[in-house]
Amino acid sequence: MPAPRSRAAELFGARVREARVALGMSQETIAHLADMHVTNYGRVERGEANSELHTIVRLATALNVDPAELLAGLYGGDMLPDREHAFSVADFVAAQKAAEKSGEKPARPKTR
């Protein structure tokens, strides 16, 4: 079985599963209500999927929960897969200010 894509995907999937189980519904039923294939729905619950916004809204609607409940707290570097740069704007601004104080040339964000 593949590993979860990220800590965020793992927690999101657990919340989706918890909501489904609380309703006493099967994966097949919720997948049908969310207009998804049951295989893809299972991947969401296992944290193997990187769900699009539309999918998150469809799932929340099928589960009768606010999408915010499924996404609450899923931010920060520890939620993301390993990346070269996983910084917030606050991290970037703090690094810019530190560089300016030390007389170094401030770093510029890399564009893709």
KAZI-V99608 format. One record per pair of residues at least 4 apart in sequence whose C-alpha atoms are under 6 Angstrom apart, sorted by the first residue. I is the first residue (numbers start at 1). J is the second residue. Records with the same first field share a line. If there is no record, write none. Layout:
# KAZI-V99608
I=J ; J
This chain:
# KAZI-V99608
4=10 ; 47 ; 48
5=48
6=80 ; 81
7=79
8=12 ; 74 ; 79
9=13 ; 47
10=47
12=70
13=44 ; 45 ; 46 ; 47
14=45
15=70
17=45
20=25
27=31
28=38
31=36 ; 38 ; 41
32=36
33=62
34=58 ; 59 ; 62
43=48 ; 49
44=48 ; 49
51=55
60=64 ; 65 ; 66 ; 67
68=72
75=79
77=86
87=91
96=106
99=104 ; 106
100=104
